[in-house]
Amino acid sequence: MGIKIQKEKIPVILITATHRMEGEMHVVAGGRLLDEINKDRDFIPITNVTIYALNETTPLDTLEFLAVNKTAVNFIAPAS
C-alpha cells in the first residue's frame, strides 16, 4: 500500500479566456497554493467546481472534478 499524503482543500477562483470557475484545490497540508500550481504537470485538478461564463452570475454547470489545462488559465487565486 502507498503512503497517504494529507492534503487541505483551498477554495479557489480560476479564470480562463471564456469562463470563471470556483472550486477547491487540494494542497499538501501546510503547503502553498503556488507550490501546487508550479508542479511539473500540464493540468490543474479542481474539485467541487461551479463553472460560469465570464461576467455572468448564473452557473453553466457544476462538477465533482475538472482538470484544467494550465495553458488555458489566465488567473488563479484563493477565494475569500
Buried (B, 14 or more C-beta within 10 A) or exposed (E): EEEEEEEEEBEBBBBBEEBBBBBBBBBEEEBEBEEBBEEEEEEBBBEBBEBBEEEEEEEEEEEEEBEBEEEBBEEBEEEE
